[in-house]
């Protein structure tokens, strides 16, 4: 017995949009948001610590040599 496949209207399929809110329950979205915020905060803390270490090293080199270090000043994380 041969299988019969439906023909798909590709143009209509390409025009469809699906949002995450339609696919997931609200409690999953809330949990995902808290996880993403926690990861962002952790990443910011790591970047801030790296920035402070760079600035401390830069200040130590400036104190040791008595001159302003060459190169651009590191930008703080945002």
Secondary structure, DSSP 8 states (H G I E B T S, - for coil): ---------HHHHHH----HHHHS-HHHHHHHHHHHHHHHHHHHHHHHHHHHHHHHHHHHHHHHHSS--SS-------
